[in-house]
Amino acid sequence: MTRAMRLSTHITQHTSMTNRNFLRTGAGALVLTALMACGTGLTDVNRNPNHPVDAAAAALFTNATRTTVDRWLGTTYDWRGGEFLAQHLAEVQYTDEDTYIRLARAYMTATFDGTYFQELEDLKKVISKGVAASDPGTWAPATVLKTWSSDFLTDSWGDIPYAEALAADTGGTTKPTYDAQQAVYADFFTTLDNAATVLTGGASASLGSADPIYGGDPAAWAKFANSLHARLAMRIVNQDPGTASAELLKAFAAPGGVFTSNADNAELKWPGDGVYDNPFSASLQTRDDYRMSNTFMDILTGYSDPRLPIFADTTDAGIYAGAPNGVDAPTAQPFITNASRVGRIFFPGATSYTNYGGSGAILPSELLTYAEVEFIKAEAAARNMGGLNAAQAPAFYAEGIRASMEQWGVTSAAAITAYLARPEVAYQGGLAGLKQIAIQKWIALYGDGGNAWFEWRRTCQPSTVTPGPAATENYVPRRFYYSQTEVSVNGANVDAAITNQGTDNFGTLVWWDKPANAPTCAGLNLNLP
């Protein structure tokens, strides 16, 4: 059974049309659980007879997977936030996100609050049920997914409620303290290490078809845990290179290993049934305000990148062109026709304004890819970290590019070889090589705007990412304002977090964000406050 079929059968078949909307809330998980318990016999699909899993845990896991992927790789945070901050995309009608107006406190409050109240709450329950049942095949995947989601929180806001969060329903506080990002990262590393160990230690595929990413496969989840461990280890390299190197070594040597091919990619393949579609594709049914950014298009066209016709469509004039970031609406409007839309791979078959014949409804959402792992290895090697050495960097770098090309559907080996031989692309080593790795990773992260933004903050590459003339700040934001809800009801702990890390604004650097220590940022004026 394919991943798309797993998601479709576990969500769509178990949910009537009248109940589908309830899946967007915690109540939906209860509705789904009730339906599964009504004598349909379908509950057996999700149970390993040798290691039964609580049906409620299975339903919660399915729902939490969908909502957390939608949260971070969907329209609100990713395509209307991260992709503009990383400048893969630009806005050509409603430019408030691209000028940072709608990224202020009120707009991002729902993202911060909803993550805790919805998917993290569901995942906490899955973990509790799995632990109570002594079933690592249930709780360990949930801890990996919880870490993946929690990382978006801390990388976007800095210090966050963590150790005391989600405890109110079991007698804990309703006003959790904010953990320092350094402590949060330390727990991430421990959590992922433990997950990989138990997943490779005889865990059963308990979740089965309730897991729309890997079908409950413990070995696949172990690889995801280790690959995520490597991502997070590299994230802190400018703040704590010693710990970064040690954690990279742990990740690369951990039981189960890291991703070794695109077949390992952590991805959610959407059924595309009109209800559970790729969330960005779904938004394109009625919106036409996204265009490719000049920043992205200049690199894609300048490098004659074979991914260009996949990433982007031509303009009405039949050429590839980008739009400027951070301009006002009147300035942006001509680019509705004069700049490239995203590629047809993202579009549904039809929209309210034209028929694209696209397949975007079933386009997978990529949580972490083999290509990214190879770029992490390339950078680790270039820095002589994680047990790797500089002589290994060129091969990892080239494999990262090749993996990204193949992931996106470039089928011509000759085209990939020619691209790798281009002077801008052929690995140069030293500082130039580090910049090349960063830029190629930024390209490969198209569609994951959050991580592209995090990586840009860490590396300052490409250096052409700068705020536009109508932006509210003269620097690219480094974090988001804290939730208005938290300011109102948990103000003392928010104030303590602000005291710990700095003013609650776009310009405060989170713990790992140290451009002064980043060789690829040297000599650049970031205009930070």
C-alpha positions as CSV (number, residue, x, y, z in Angstrom):
1,M,0.0,0.0,0.0
2,T,1.4,3.4,-1.0
3,R,1.8,6.2,1.5
4,A,-1.0,8.1,-0.2
5,M,-3.3,5.1,0.1
6,R,-2.4,4.8,3.8
7,L,-3.4,8.4,4.5
8,S,-6.5,8.1,2.4
9,T,-7.7,4.8,3.9
10,H,-7.0,5.8,7.5
11,I,-8.5,9.3,7.3
12,T,-10.9,9.4,4.4
13,Q,-12.6,6.0,4.6
14,H,-13.0,6.2,8.4
15,T,-14.6,9.6,8.2
16,S,-18.0,10.6,6.8
17,M,-18.4,13.8,4.8
18,T,-20.2,15.4,7.8
19,N,-17.3,14.6,10.1
20,R,-14.3,15.5,7.9
21,N,-14.1,19.1,9.1
22,F,-13.8,17.9,12.7
23,L,-10.5,16.4,11.9
24,R,-9.0,19.9,12.0
25,T,-9.4,19.9,15.8
26,G,-8.8,17.5,18.7
27,A,-12.5,16.7,18.7
28,G,-12.0,15.3,15.2
29,A,-9.6,12.6,16.6
30,L,-12.4,11.6,19.0
31,V,-14.9,11.4,16.2
32,L,-12.5,9.2,14.2
33,T,-11.9,7.0,17.2
34,A,-15.6,6.5,17.8
35,L,-16.2,5.7,14.1
36,M,-13.4,3.1,14.3
37,A,-15.0,1.5,17.3
38,C,-18.5,1.1,15.7
39,G,-18.1,-2.5,14.5
40,T,-16.7,-1.7,11.0
41,G,-13.9,-4.1,11.4
42,L,-11.5,-1.6,9.9
43,T,-9.7,-1.2,13.2
44,D,-7.9,-4.4,12.6
45,V,-6.0,-2.8,9.7
46,N,-4.1,-0.7,12.1
47,R,-3.2,-3.4,14.6
48,N,-0.3,-5.8,14.8
49,P,-1.8,-9.0,16.2
50,N,1.4,-9.6,18.1
51,H,1.6,-6.1,19.5
52,P,-1.7,-4.4,19.5
53,V,-1.9,-0.6,19.6
54,D,-4.6,1.5,21.2
55,A,-7.0,2.6,18.5
56,A,-7.1,6.1,20.0
57,A,-3.4,6.4,19.7
58,A,-3.5,5.3,16.1
59,A,-6.2,7.9,15.3
60,L,-4.4,10.6,17.2
61,F,-1.1,9.9,15.4
62,T,-2.7,10.1,12.0
63,N,-4.4,13.4,12.8
64,A,-1.3,14.8,14.4
65,T,0.8,13.9,11.4
66,R,-1.5,15.6,9.0
67,T,-2.0,18.8,11.1
68,T,1.7,19.2,12.0
69,V,2.8,18.8,8.3
70,D,0.0,21.2,7.3
71,R,1.1,23.6,10.0
72,W,4.8,23.9,9.0
73,L,4.7,23.0,5.3
74,G,1.4,24.5,4.5
75,T,0.2,27.9,3.4
76,T,0.2,30.1,6.6
77,Y,3.7,29.5,8.0
78,D,5.6,28.1,5.0
79,W,4.3,29.6,1.8
80,R,3.2,32.9,3.3
81,G,6.0,33.2,5.7
82,G,9.2,31.1,5.3
83,E,9.2,31.1,1.5
84,F,9.1,35.0,1.5
85,L,11.7,35.3,4.2
86,A,14.0,32.9,2.4
87,Q,13.1,34.6,-0.9
88,H,12.2,31.6,-2.9
89,L,8.9,33.4,-3.6
90,A,7.6,37.0,-3.7
91,E,4.1,38.5,-3.4
92,V,2.5,40.4,-6.2
93,Q,-0.9,41.4,-4.9
94,Y,-1.1,41.4,-1.1
95,T,2.4,42.2,0.0
96,D,1.9,42.3,3.8
97,E,3.8,39.1,4.5
98,D,6.6,40.0,2.1
99,T,7.0,43.4,3.8
100,Y,6.8,41.7,7.3
101,I,3.6,43.5,8.3
102,R,1.5,40.3,8.7
103,L,4.4,38.5,10.3
104,A,4.0,40.6,13.5
105,R,2.5,39.4,16.7
106,A,-1.2,39.1,15.9
107,Y,-0.7,37.1,12.7
108,M,1.7,34.5,14.1
109,T,-0.1,34.0,17.4
110,A,-2.4,31.4,15.9
111,T,0.6,29.4,14.7
112,F,2.3,29.4,18.0
113,D,-0.8,28.6,20.0
114,G,-2.2,26.1,17.7
115,T,0.9,24.0,17.6
116,Y,0.6,23.4,21.3
117,F,-3.2,23.0,21.5
118,Q,-3.5,20.7,18.5
119,E,-0.7,18.5,17.3
120,L,1.7,18.6,20.2
121,E,-1.2,17.8,22.5
122,D,-2.2,14.9,20.3
123,L,1.4,13.6,20.1
124,K,1.8,13.9,23.9
125,K,-1.2,11.6,24.2
126,V,0.2,9.1,21.7
127,I,3.4,9.0,23.6
128,S,1.6,8.4,26.9
129,K,-0.5,5.6,25.5
130,G,2.5,4.0,23.8
131,V,4.6,4.2,27.0
132,A,1.7,2.8,29.1
133,A,1.5,-0.1,26.6
134,S,5.3,-0.7,26.6
135,D,5.0,-0.1,22.8
136,P,8.0,1.8,21.4
137,G,6.6,1.2,17.9
138,T,3.9,3.7,18.9
139,W,5.7,6.2,21.2
140,A,9.1,6.5,19.5
141,P,7.7,7.7,16.1
142,A,5.6,10.2,18.0
143,T,8.6,11.6,19.8
144,V,10.5,12.0,16.6
145,L,7.5,13.9,15.0
146,K,7.1,16.0,18.2
147,T,10.8,17.0,18.0
148,W,10.5,17.9,14.3
149,S,7.5,20.2,15.1
150,S,9.0,21.6,18.3
151,D,12.1,22.6,16.4
152,F,10.1,24.9,14.2
153,L,8.8,26.6,17.3
154,T,12.2,27.2,18.9
155,D,13.9,28.1,15.7
156,S,11.2,30.6,14.9
157,W,10.7,32.1,18.4
158,G,13.8,31.2,20.5
159,D,13.0,30.2,24.1
160,I,9.7,28.3,24.3
161,P,7.5,26.4,26.8
162,Y,8.9,22.9,26.7
163,A,9.5,20.9,29.9
164,E,6.3,22.2,31.6
165,A,4.2,22.6,28.5
166,L,1.1,20.4,27.8
167,A,0.8,19.4,31.4
168,A,-2.3,21.2,32.5
169,D,-4.6,18.2,31.9
170,T,-2.5,16.0,34.2
171,G,-2.3,18.4,37.1
172,G,0.5,20.5,35.8
173,T,0.8,24.3,35.4
174,T,-1.3,26.3,33.0
175,K,1.5,28.9,32.9
176,P,4.6,27.0,31.8
177,T,8.1,28.5,32.1
178,Y,10.0,29.1,28.9
179,D,13.0,26.9,28.5
180,A,16.2,28.3,27.1
181,Q,16.9,27.2,23.5
182,Q,20.1,25.6,24.5
183,A,18.3,23.4,26.9
184,V,15.6,22.6,24.4
185,Y,18.2,21.5,21.8
186,A,20.0,19.4,24.4
187,D,16.7,17.5,25.0
188,F,16.2,17.2,21.2
189,F,19.5,15.4,20.9
190,T,18.7,13.0,23.8
191,T,15.2,12.3,22.6
192,L,16.3,11.5,19.1
193,D,19.2,9.3,20.3
194,N,16.8,7.3,22.5
195,A,14.2,7.0,19.8
196,A,16.8,5.6,17.3
197,T,18.0,3.1,19.9
198,V,14.6,1.7,20.7
199,L,13.4,1.7,17.1
200,T,16.3,-0.5,16.1
201,G,16.0,-2.7,19.2
202,G,13.1,-4.8,18.2
203,A,10.2,-2.3,18.1
204,S,7.1,-3.5,16.2
205,A,5.5,-1.7,13.3
206,S,2.6,-1.0,15.7
207,L,1.1,2.0,14.0
208,G,0.8,0.3,10.6
209,S,-1.4,2.2,8.2
210,A,-2.1,4.8,10.9
211,D,1.3,6.2,10.0
212,P,1.0,8.0,6.7
213,I,4.7,8.7,6.4
214,Y,6.4,5.3,6.9
215,G,3.6,2.8,7.5
216,G,4.9,2.3,11.1
217,D,8.3,0.9,9.8
218,P,10.6,1.3,12.9
219,A,13.8,1.2,10.7
220,A,12.6,4.0,8.6
221,W,11.7,6.1,11.7
222,A,15.2,5.4,13.1
223,K,16.7,6.8,10.0
224,F,14.5,9.9,10.2
225,A,15.5,10.4,13.9
226,N,19.2,10.2,13.1
227,S,18.9,12.5,10.0
228,L,16.9,15.0,12.1
229,H,19.6,14.7,14.7
230,A,22.2,15.7,12.1
231,R,20.1,18.6,10.9
232,L,19.8,20.0,14.4
233,A,23.5,19.4,15.2
234,M,24.6,21.5,12.2
235,R,22.1,24.2,13.2
236,I,24.1,25.0,16.3
237,V,27.6,25.0,14.7
238,N,28.2,28.7,14.9
239,Q,27.2,28.8,18.6
240,D,28.8,25.6,19.9
241,P,31.0,23.9,17.3
242,G,32.3,21.3,19.8
243,T,28.8,20.1,20.6
244,A,27.8,20.3,17.0
245,S,30.7,18.0,16.0
246,A,30.0,15.5,18.8
247,E,26.3,15.4,17.9
248,L,27.0,15.0,14.2
249,L,29.2,12.0,15.0
250,K,26.5,10.5,17.2
251,A,23.9,11.0,14.4
252,F,26.1,9.5,11.7
253,A,27.0,6.5,13.8
254,A,23.7,5.9,15.5
255,P,21.8,2.6,15.2
256,G,19.9,2.5,11.9
257,G,22.1,5.2,10.2
258,V,20.9,8.2,8.3
259,F,19.1,8.5,4.9
260,T,21.1,6.8,2.1
261,S,18.7,7.4,-0.8
262,N,15.6,9.4,-1.8
263,A,13.6,6.2,-0.9
264,D,14.3,7.1,2.8
265,N,12.9,10.7,2.5
266,A,10.4,11.6,5.3
267,E,7.5,12.7,3.3
268,L,3.7,12.8,3.5
269,K,2.1,11.9,0.2
270,W,-1.4,13.5,0.1
271,P,-4.3,11.4,-1.3
272,G,-5.4,14.4,-3.5
273,D,-9.1,13.5,-3.0
274,G,-10.3,17.0,-2.8
275,V,-10.3,16.9,1.0
276,Y,-6.8,15.9,1.9
277,D,-4.7,17.7,-0.7
278,N,-1.3,19.1,-0.5
279,P,-2.1,22.3,1.4
280,F,-0.2,24.7,-0.8
281,S,-1.8,23.2,-3.9
282,A,-5.2,23.6,-2.3
283,S,-4.5,27.3,-1.7
284,L,-3.7,27.8,-5.4
285,Q,-7.2,26.8,-6.3
286,T,-8.4,30.3,-5.4
287,R,-5.2,32.5,-5.0
288,D,-2.9,33.9,-7.7
289,D,-0.6,36.2,-5.6
290,Y,2.6,34.1,-5.5
291,R,5.4,34.5,-7.9
292,M,9.0,33.3,-8.1
293,S,11.4,35.7,-6.3
294,N,14.1,37.5,-8.2
295,T,16.6,36.2,-5.7
296,F,15.7,32.6,-6.5
297,M,15.3,33.1,-10.3
298,D,18.6,34.9,-10.7
299,I,20.4,31.8,-9.3
300,L,18.3,29.2,-11.1
301,T,18.7,31.0,-14.5
302,G,22.3,32.0,-13.9
303,Y,23.3,28.4,-13.2
304,S,21.1,27.0,-16.0
305,D,19.5,24.8,-13.3
306,P,17.7,21.8,-14.8
307,R,15.1,22.1,-11.9
308,L,14.0,25.5,-13.3
309,P,11.1,24.3,-15.5
310,I,9.9,22.1,-12.5
311,F,10.2,24.8,-9.9
312,A,8.7,27.6,-12.0
313,D,6.4,28.2,-14.9
314,T,7.0,30.7,-17.7
315,T,5.5,34.2,-17.7
316,D,2.7,35.2,-19.9
317,A,5.4,36.3,-22.4
318,G,6.9,32.8,-22.3
319,I,10.1,33.6,-20.4
320,Y,11.4,32.8,-16.9
321,A,11.5,35.9,-14.7
322,G,11.2,36.8,-11.0
323,A,9.5,39.4,-8.9
324,P,11.1,41.7,-6.3
325,N,10.6,41.0,-2.6
326,G,9.3,43.6,-0.1
327,V,7.7,46.1,-2.4
328,D,4.4,47.9,-2.0
329,A,1.3,46.6,-3.8
330,P,1.3,49.1,-6.7
331,T,5.0,48.3,-7.5
332,A,4.3,44.6,-7.3
333,Q,1.2,44.5,-9.5
334,P,2.9,44.5,-12.9
335,F,4.6,41.3,-11.9
336,I,1.3,39.5,-11.9
337,T,1.9,39.0,-15.6
338,N,5.7,39.8,-15.8
339,A,7.0,37.2,-13.3
340,S,6.9,33.4,-13.2
341,R,4.3,31.5,-11.2
342,V,5.4,28.4,-9.3
343,G,5.8,25.3,-11.4
344,R,2.8,23.3,-12.5
345,I,3.9,20.5,-10.3
346,F,2.4,22.6,-7.4
347,F,-0.9,23.4,-9.1
348,P,-4.1,21.4,-8.8
349,G,-5.7,20.3,-12.1
350,A,-7.8,23.4,-12.3
351,T,-8.1,26.7,-10.4
352,S,-10.8,29.4,-10.3
353,Y,-8.8,31.4,-12.9
354,T,-7.4,28.8,-15.3
355,N,-6.8,25.1,-16.0
356,Y,-3.2,24.1,-15.3
357,G,-3.5,20.3,-15.6
358,G,-1.2,20.1,-12.6
359,S,-0.7,17.3,-10.1
360,G,-0.1,19.4,-7.0
361,A,-2.9,17.9,-5.0
362,I,-0.8,14.7,-4.5
363,L,2.6,16.4,-4.3
364,P,4.4,15.1,-1.2
365,S,5.3,17.4,1.6
366,E,8.9,16.8,2.5
367,L,9.8,16.8,6.2
368,L,13.5,16.0,5.6
369,T,15.3,14.6,2.5
370,Y,18.3,12.6,1.6
371,A,19.6,15.6,-0.3
372,E,19.7,17.7,2.8
373,V,21.5,14.9,4.7
374,E,24.2,14.9,2.0
375,F,24.6,18.6,2.3
376,I,25.0,18.3,6.0
377,K,27.7,15.7,5.5
378,A,29.4,18.0,2.9
379,E,29.5,20.9,5.4
380,A,30.6,18.6,8.3
381,A,33.4,17.3,6.1
382,A,34.4,20.8,4.9
383,R,34.6,21.8,8.6
384,N,36.4,18.5,9.6
385,M,33.6,17.7,12.0
386,G,31.5,14.7,12.9
387,G,34.3,12.3,12.1
388,L,34.5,13.5,8.5
389,N,37.3,15.3,6.7
390,A,37.6,17.9,4.0
391,A,38.7,15.4,1.3
392,Q,35.2,13.9,1.5
393,A,33.3,17.1,1.0
394,P,33.2,17.2,-2.8
395,A,31.6,13.8,-3.1
396,F,28.9,14.6,-0.5
397,Y,28.2,18.0,-2.1
398,A,27.8,16.5,-5.6
399,E,25.6,13.7,-4.2
400,G,23.4,16.3,-2.5
401,I,22.8,18.1,-5.8
402,R,22.2,14.8,-7.6
403,A,19.7,13.7,-5.0
404,S,17.8,16.9,-5.1
405,M,17.6,16.8,-8.9
406,E,16.3,13.3,-8.9
407,Q,13.9,14.0,-6.0
408,W,12.3,16.8,-8.1
409,G,12.1,14.7,-11.3
410,V,15.2,15.6,-13.3
411,T,15.7,12.4,-15.2
412,S,18.7,13.3,-17.5
413,A,21.9,12.1,-16.0
414,A,23.7,14.2,-18.7
415,A,22.0,17.4,-17.5
416,I,23.0,16.7,-13.9
417,T,26.6,16.0,-14.9
418,A,26.7,19.2,-17.0
419,Y,25.3,21.2,-14.1
420,L,27.9,19.8,-11.7
421,A,30.6,20.9,-14.1
422,R,29.5,24.5,-14.3
423,P,32.1,26.9,-12.8
424,E,29.5,28.3,-10.3
425,V,28.6,24.8,-9.2
426,A,31.8,22.8,-9.3
427,Y,33.1,22.5,-5.7
428,Q,35.8,24.9,-4.9
429,G,36.7,24.1,-1.3
430,G,37.6,26.4,1.5
431,L,35.2,29.3,2.3
432,A,34.0,29.3,-1.3
433,G,33.0,25.7,-0.9
434,L,31.1,26.4,2.3
435,K,29.1,29.1,0.5
436,Q,28.4,26.7,-2.4
437,I,27.1,24.1,0.0
438,A,24.8,26.6,1.7
439,I,23.4,27.9,-1.6
440,Q,22.7,24.4,-2.9
441,K,21.0,23.4,0.3
442,W,18.9,26.6,0.1
443,I,17.9,25.6,-3.4
444,A,17.1,22.1,-2.4
445,L,14.9,23.4,0.5
446,Y,12.4,24.9,-1.9
447,G,9.0,24.0,-0.5
448,D,10.3,24.0,3.1
449,G,10.6,27.8,3.5
450,G,11.0,27.5,7.3
451,N,14.2,25.5,7.1
452,A,15.4,27.6,4.2
453,W,14.9,30.7,6.4
454,F,16.7,29.0,9.3
455,E,19.6,28.0,7.1
456,W,19.9,31.5,5.6
457,R,20.1,32.9,9.1
458,R,22.8,30.5,9.9
459,T,24.9,30.9,6.8
460,C,23.8,34.3,5.3
461,Q,23.8,32.5,1.9
462,P,22.8,33.5,-0.7
463,S,24.0,37.0,0.3
464,T,21.4,38.5,-2.1
465,V,18.6,37.8,0.3
466,T,17.9,41.4,1.6
467,P,14.7,43.2,2.7
468,G,12.8,45.1,0.1
469,P,12.2,48.9,-0.1
470,A,8.8,48.7,1.5
471,A,9.8,46.3,4.3
472,T,9.0,47.4,7.9
473,E,12.6,46.6,8.9
474,N,15.9,47.2,7.2
475,Y,17.0,43.7,8.0
476,V,15.5,40.2,7.3
477,P,13.7,39.0,10.5
478,R,15.6,36.6,12.7
479,R,12.6,35.4,14.8
480,F,8.9,36.1,15.4
481,Y,7.2,38.0,18.2
482,Y,5.8,35.9,21.0
483,S,2.1,34.9,21.0
484,Q,-0.3,37.6,22.1
485,T,-2.2,34.9,24.0
486,E,1.0,34.1,25.9
487,V,1.7,37.8,26.6
488,S,-1.8,38.1,28.0
489,V,-2.1,35.0,30.1
490,N,1.5,33.9,30.8
491,G,3.1,37.3,30.8
492,A,5.6,36.8,33.6
493,N,7.2,33.8,31.9
494,V,7.2,35.6,28.6
495,D,9.0,38.5,30.2
496,A,11.6,36.1,31.7
497,A,12.2,34.6,28.3
498,I,12.6,38.1,26.8
499,T,15.1,39.0,29.6
500,N,17.0,35.8,28.8
501,Q,17.3,36.3,25.1
502,G,16.6,39.9,24.3
503,T,13.9,42.3,23.1
504,D,10.8,40.6,21.7
505,N,11.1,41.8,18.1
506,F,12.2,40.6,14.7
507,G,15.9,41.5,15.2
508,T,16.8,39.5,18.4
509,L,19.1,36.6,17.7
510,V,18.1,33.2,19.1
511,W,20.7,31.2,20.9
512,W,22.2,29.3,17.9
513,D,22.0,32.4,15.6
514,K,25.5,33.8,15.7
515,P,26.3,35.4,12.3
516,A,29.5,36.9,13.8
517,N,30.9,33.4,14.2
518,A,29.8,32.2,10.7
519,P,32.6,32.3,8.1
520,T,30.0,32.6,5.3
521,C,28.6,35.8,6.9
522,A,31.9,37.6,7.1
523,G,32.0,41.0,5.5
524,L,28.2,41.2,5.1
525,N,26.1,44.1,6.5
526,L,23.0,42.5,7.9
527,N,21.8,45.8,9.4
528,L,20.8,44.0,12.7
529,P,19.5,46.3,15.5
